[in-house]
Amino acid sequence: MSTFRKSQNQANPNKLNVILSTLIFVLILNVSIQIWLLYAALNNALDNNKEILIPAFIGSLILFLIGFGWLYYLPKGNFKNNKT
């Protein structure tokens, strides 16, 4: 029985391109939201609004963990060992 990871590494180049494009888009979106959350937290911290700090940090941490989890789905590519 094959797992998603094994079948993904044996995919054709078009499928790998779609997977990589989707992963890159989601990770860029994820990092953009993280930057926005941390920017909002910093602005509120400088204005002494402490009620925003913890939720913004938790949200940013959750987004970081989601982005880190997405790295599992990166394909290794089609490497062929040509030993002649």
NORLIN-V721570 format. One record per residue. RES is the residue in one small letter. PSI is psi in whole degrees, 0 to 359 (999 if undefined). Layout:
res	psi
RES	PSI
RES	PSI
This chain:
res	psi
m	135
s	142
t	170
f	321
r	316
k	317
s	332
q	322
n	342
q	15
a	163
n	164
p	326
n	319
k	319
l	321
n	318
v	317
i	313
l	319
s	318
t	316
l	317
i	318
f	314
v	319
l	322
i	318
l	318
n	313
v	324
s	317
i	323
q	315
i	318
w	317
l	315
l	326
y	316
a	320
a	318
l	317
n	319
n	329
a	322
l	335
d	10
n	32
n	88
k	345
e	346
i	337
l	307
i	312
p	324
a	320
f	317
i	317
g	318
s	322
l	319
i	317
l	323
f	316
l	323
i	314
g	321
f	323
g	327
w	335
l	339
y	327
y	2
l	126
p	151
k	342
g	178
n	92
f	124
k	130
n	107
n	83
k	107
t	999
